[in-house]
Amino acid sequence: MDGTGTALAGELNYDSPAVKLAAVHYRDGDGGLADRLLADAAIRLRSEGFRLAGVIQHNSDCGERSCCTMTLEDLATSRLIRISEDRGPHASGCRLDSGALEEAVGLVTSAIDAGADLLVVNKFGKRECEGHGFRAAIDAALTAGIPVLAGVNEQSASGWSEYAQDISQRLPLDEDAVSAWLRGAVAAKV
């Protein structure tokens, strides 16, 4: 258990071939590139008939504002959930709509329970480092033997390392490397 009472991936059998966990690590300025890379890979696998759980992020421009509108797409249902709050042009700080994020987590958990082939989480961020957000969904997928791919920015890298311990493979921000890992992980699950 971690400090929040949440079960960690560390309670899994690390030597089990069923445990497949990887993260695409990226710098803060590369978040949009990481979002597109994960989205393209997930959409490709979904079009090939794989049953996916998880979310990909779509950002839309807010004009002259420095922020964007963040929307998650549930990979199982294609449902779009806006997770950013519009707090006005002068607002600063976190704009995450925690209720909308938890709604997305519920959809992802349902897809895992239905027997997904793969879980894709666009971002293992602050909420997950704290034991919230998609953390329980990642635990559930790993326990069920479902491979997990997550995006991890440099601000959350130490939280990811603490969570994933030695079971995570680090992937570069490279489409070929991500595609190869995804295909290998899904093939090993079958």
C-alpha positions as CSV (number, residue, x, y, z in Angstrom):
1,M,0.0,0.0,0.0
2,D,1.1,3.5,-0.6
3,G,0.7,6.5,1.7
4,T,-2.9,7.0,0.5
5,G,-3.9,3.4,1.3
6,T,-4.1,2.5,-2.4
7,A,-2.7,-0.8,-3.6
8,L,0.4,-0.4,-5.7
9,A,1.5,-2.3,-8.8
10,G,4.2,-3.6,-6.4
11,E,1.7,-6.1,-5.0
12,L,1.7,-7.9,-8.4
13,N,4.1,-10.7,-9.3
14,Y,6.8,-8.7,-11.1
15,D,8.2,-11.9,-12.7
16,S,4.9,-12.7,-14.3
17,P,4.8,-12.5,-18.1
18,A,1.3,-11.2,-17.7
19,V,2.5,-7.9,-16.2
20,K,3.0,-5.6,-19.2
21,L,3.5,-1.9,-18.3
22,A,5.2,0.8,-20.3
23,A,5.4,4.6,-20.2
24,V,6.1,7.2,-22.9
25,H,8.2,9.8,-21.1
26,Y,8.2,13.3,-22.3
27,R,9.3,16.9,-21.4
28,D,6.7,19.5,-20.5
29,G,6.9,21.2,-23.9
30,D,6.3,17.8,-25.7
31,G,2.8,17.1,-24.1
32,G,1.0,17.8,-27.4
33,L,3.3,15.5,-29.3
34,A,2.8,12.7,-26.7
35,D,-1.0,13.2,-26.8
36,R,-0.9,12.8,-30.6
37,L,1.4,9.8,-30.5
38,L,-0.7,7.9,-28.0
39,A,-3.9,8.9,-29.8
40,D,-2.6,7.7,-33.2
41,A,-1.4,4.4,-31.8
42,A,-4.7,3.7,-29.9
43,I,-6.9,4.7,-32.9
44,R,-4.9,2.4,-35.2
45,L,-5.3,-0.6,-32.8
46,R,-9.0,0.2,-32.3
47,S,-9.5,0.2,-36.1
48,E,-7.8,-3.2,-36.3
49,G,-10.5,-4.6,-33.9
50,F,-8.7,-4.5,-30.6
51,R,-10.8,-3.8,-27.5
52,L,-9.4,-0.8,-25.8
53,A,-9.9,0.8,-22.5
54,G,-8.5,4.2,-21.6
55,V,-8.5,7.7,-22.8
56,I,-6.7,9.9,-25.2
57,Q,-6.6,13.7,-24.9
58,H,-7.7,16.3,-27.5
59,N,-6.7,19.9,-26.9
60,S,-8.5,22.8,-28.6
61,D,-7.1,26.3,-29.0
62,C,-8.6,29.0,-26.7
63,G,-7.6,31.8,-29.0
64,E,-5.5,34.5,-27.2
65,R,-5.6,32.7,-23.9
66,S,-2.6,30.8,-22.9
67,C,-4.6,27.7,-22.0
68,C,-6.5,25.2,-24.1
69,T,-9.7,23.2,-23.6
70,M,-8.8,19.7,-22.6
71,T,-11.2,16.9,-23.7
72,L,-10.7,13.1,-23.1
73,E,-12.0,10.6,-25.5
74,D,-13.0,7.3,-24.0
75,L,-11.4,4.6,-26.2
76,A,-14.2,2.0,-25.6
77,T,-17.2,4.2,-26.4
78,S,-15.7,7.2,-28.3
79,R,-17.5,9.4,-25.7
80,L,-15.9,12.9,-25.3
81,I,-15.6,14.3,-21.8
82,R,-14.4,17.9,-21.3
83,I,-12.0,17.8,-18.3
84,S,-11.0,21.5,-18.1
85,E,-13.0,24.3,-16.5
86,D,-13.2,27.7,-18.1
87,R,-12.3,29.9,-15.1
88,G,-12.0,33.1,-17.1
89,P,-9.2,34.8,-19.0
90,H,-7.2,35.9,-15.9
91,A,-7.5,32.7,-13.9
92,S,-4.3,30.8,-13.0
93,G,-3.7,27.5,-11.4
94,C,-5.2,24.1,-12.0
95,R,-8.3,24.0,-14.3
96,L,-8.9,20.3,-14.0
97,D,-12.6,19.4,-13.5
98,S,-12.1,16.5,-11.0
99,G,-15.7,15.4,-11.4
100,A,-15.3,15.0,-15.2
101,L,-12.1,13.2,-14.7
102,E,-13.8,10.7,-12.3
103,E,-16.5,10.2,-14.9
104,A,-13.9,9.2,-17.4
105,V,-12.3,6.9,-14.9
106,G,-15.7,5.2,-14.5
107,L,-16.0,4.6,-18.2
108,V,-12.4,3.2,-18.3
109,T,-13.1,0.9,-15.4
110,S,-16.2,-0.5,-17.1
111,A,-14.1,-1.3,-20.2
112,I,-11.5,-3.1,-18.1
113,D,-14.2,-5.1,-16.4
114,A,-15.7,-6.0,-19.9
115,G,-12.3,-7.5,-20.9
116,A,-10.2,-5.0,-22.8
117,D,-7.1,-6.1,-24.7
118,L,-5.1,-2.9,-23.7
119,L,-5.4,0.1,-21.4
120,V,-4.0,3.4,-22.7
121,V,-3.9,6.3,-20.2
122,N,-2.9,9.6,-21.8
123,K,-1.3,11.0,-18.6
124,F,0.0,9.6,-15.3
125,G,0.0,13.0,-13.7
126,K,-0.4,14.7,-10.3
127,R,-3.7,13.1,-9.5
128,E,-2.3,9.6,-10.2
129,C,0.9,10.3,-8.2
130,E,-1.4,11.2,-5.3
131,G,-3.3,7.8,-5.6
132,H,-6.3,9.2,-7.5
133,G,-7.4,9.6,-11.1
134,F,-6.6,6.6,-13.3
135,R,-4.4,4.9,-10.7
136,A,-7.1,2.3,-9.6
137,A,-7.9,1.6,-13.2
138,I,-4.2,0.9,-13.9
139,D,-4.1,-1.4,-10.9
140,A,-7.2,-3.2,-12.1
141,A,-5.8,-3.7,-15.6
142,L,-2.5,-5.0,-14.4
143,T,-4.2,-7.4,-12.0
144,A,-6.4,-8.7,-14.9
145,G,-3.3,-9.2,-17.1
146,I,-4.2,-6.3,-19.4
147,P,-1.2,-4.4,-20.8
148,V,-1.0,-0.7,-19.8
149,L,0.6,2.1,-21.7
150,A,0.7,5.6,-20.1
151,G,2.1,9.0,-20.9
152,V,4.4,10.4,-18.2
153,N,5.7,14.0,-18.2
154,E,8.9,14.9,-16.4
155,Q,7.0,16.5,-13.5
156,S,5.4,13.1,-12.7
157,A,8.4,10.9,-13.5
158,S,9.4,10.3,-9.9
159,G,5.8,9.5,-8.9
160,W,5.7,7.0,-11.8
161,S,8.9,5.4,-10.8
162,E,7.7,5.0,-7.3
163,Y,4.4,3.5,-8.5
164,A,5.7,1.3,-11.3
165,Q,8.9,0.2,-9.5
166,D,10.9,-2.1,-11.8
167,I,8.0,-3.5,-13.9
168,S,7.7,-0.5,-16.3
169,Q,9.4,-0.3,-19.6
170,R,10.5,3.2,-20.6
171,L,9.5,4.1,-24.2
172,P,10.8,7.1,-26.2
173,L,8.5,9.6,-27.8
174,D,8.7,7.6,-31.0
175,E,5.8,6.1,-33.0
176,D,7.7,3.0,-34.1
177,A,8.9,2.1,-30.6
178,V,5.4,2.6,-29.2
179,S,3.7,0.6,-31.9
180,A,6.2,-2.2,-31.5
181,W,5.6,-2.4,-27.7
182,L,1.8,-2.2,-28.1
183,R,1.8,-5.1,-30.7
184,G,4.1,-7.2,-28.6
185,A,2.2,-6.6,-25.3
186,V,-1.2,-7.4,-26.9
187,A,0.2,-10.5,-28.7
188,A,1.6,-11.8,-25.4
189,K,-1.8,-11.3,-23.8
190,V,-3.6,-13.5,-26.3
